[in-house]
């Protein structure tokens, strides 16, 4: 595994831990934001490894999946679409109050769980490529 790839994965793992930390502190939409960051970095690891190039400075998970020529299972693909859509709202919130209503504890827990599964799938793709 390329050193740049390993660094992206290390940062992704750190961001998942940060999402857990934010969740424990009740900062749910920040936990969602960190989930997006974690998968963005994991996908950039895949981009690095597969294309042998520096990934672009973009936040779009679907773009990165496409460029890395990855084909996630349907359930995972749907989750990535959902998380990708959450990125703008959590990155540039128009209303703190609205985000707090949307990203409740149970919803955020589900997003974190799905993020961990997605991360493992991405990591597995790296070990089989």
C-alpha angles and dihedrals in degrees: 000000000000116000091237090053091051091050092052090050092048091052091047091054090049090052091051089052088049090051089054090049092050090047092053089051093051094248092132103165090047087054088054090049090052090049089057091047091050094052092042089057093044089052090048087054088055091047090052094048098044101038098032089225140107109269118243121258095253132126099207109116093194092053091052092048090051095047092048088050093235125159111200122196113266097258092049092045091054091049092051090052090051093047091045089056091049090056097080094044093049095039095048107020116195092191126020090196093055093049090051089054093048099044103053125168095266094045092047092047089055091049092051091048091050091046091056090050091048091049091053091049091051091047091050090052089057093053092050097046 
